[in-house]
């Protein structure tokens, strides 16, 4: 790795991220999963998706590597943290940029629809959720999922990111396409600001209801022009999927790790709250979710 500066270990896979001395290139290392991700990223780049350009790839020292052009110095998550560090609030510029990048992605996705195909099991990690939480594998939960899936048949299927959020969004595009798969149009981008609540509100900033509304309105303007409908009417359907996604692979294997046990129970509580809200109103208000800190204090 001569000439490359270590940035960080990859969090969801083996390998690491490195930056060139001039800051113009990034190199990621990993296994076969990185090869599959790179091939997918090259595919969607050709379809006009706002993703980094891959300029080199190959194998060295038993690992696969990908070299891609930098599309920014910081993620919108990092910009939100910087804003909050100054005055405790996320700046409206971050929200506006998030909406602009999301709109670019929506436009590219809508131009290249996919045939109808099963998608929920992969996108929501549903099998893993039911395996780790068998008490949720009930007719009630399956009925709610079927209701959401039936509603979502009204939307075109597209190539999706699956793990979309401010940490993976930069001003010029979207990175980290490891968990890609087919999704309904809007599934990636509409819940992006709600993810802060699923992660416990302890990431250094919060998103106000006004900011979520402004972001959603901007996306609705885009989808109305693309497919003739405001996709925010499906936000509750999307968020039901996110209740699954953020519960997957959370059950601790080390019973001595009380912190991990509390986090698993917290995500289970959010799943139940989300399900209750979805059944009663057809949507989910993540603004009502407790923080992880509050939940832990109440269940200490």
C-alpha positions, 0 to 999 in steps of 0.5 A: 500500500505504498503511497496510500494513507490509511483511512479506516477499516471497513465496518460491514466487511473485511478490508480497509479504505485508503486515500491517495496522497493527493486526495483524488483517489480512494482504494478499498480492499476486501474479498469477493463481496467487494468484487461483486459490489464493484461490478454493480457500481460500474453497472449503475454508473453506466445508468447515470447513478451518482456514484464514484467512477471506478478507475482500477481494480484487481487482486494483490496479496490475496485481496481484491481492491478497487480504486475510485475517484473521490467525490468529496471530502466528507459525508453529509453525516460528518457535515451534520455532526460539524453543524451540531457541534457549532450550535446544536442544530443541523444546518438547512444546507445539509438537508438541501444537499441531501434532497438534491443528491436523493433527487439525482438518484431517483431520476437515474433509478426511474429511467431504468426500471426493473421487472417486478421481482421479490425484494423484501426478504433481501432488503429487510433481512427478514429471515435473519430477523425472524430467526433471531426474534421468533416471537415476531414470526406471527400472523400479525407481523406477516399480515402487516408486511403483506399489506405494505408489499401490496401497496408498494406494487404501485411503484416501479422496481429499481436498482437500490442501495438498501443501506442508504443514509447520510453516512453514505451520501456526499455532495457529489454522490452515493458510496458503499453499495455493498448491500445493493438489490431491487427495491421500489422507487423511493425505498432508499431515499425517503427514509434517509433522515429517519435513520437517525432515530433508528440508531438511537439518537446518539450520533451527535445530532437530531433532525427536526420535524420541519427538516424531515417535511422539507426533505420529503416535499423536495423528493415529492416534487421529483417523483411527481415529475417522474411518475406522476405521484408523490411517493411520500404516501408510501413512507410508512410502508418503507419504514416498516421495512426499516424496522426489520432492517435495523433489528437484523443481526442484533441479537448478541451471542455474548450474554456478558455484553449487557450493552449489546443486549440493551441495544437489541432490546431497544431495536425490538421496542422500536420494531413493536412501536413501528408495527403498532403505528403502522397498523393504526395509521398506515405510517410510522412517526420516528419522532416518537421513538425514544433515544437509546439513552432514555430506553437504557435508563428505563430498563437498567 
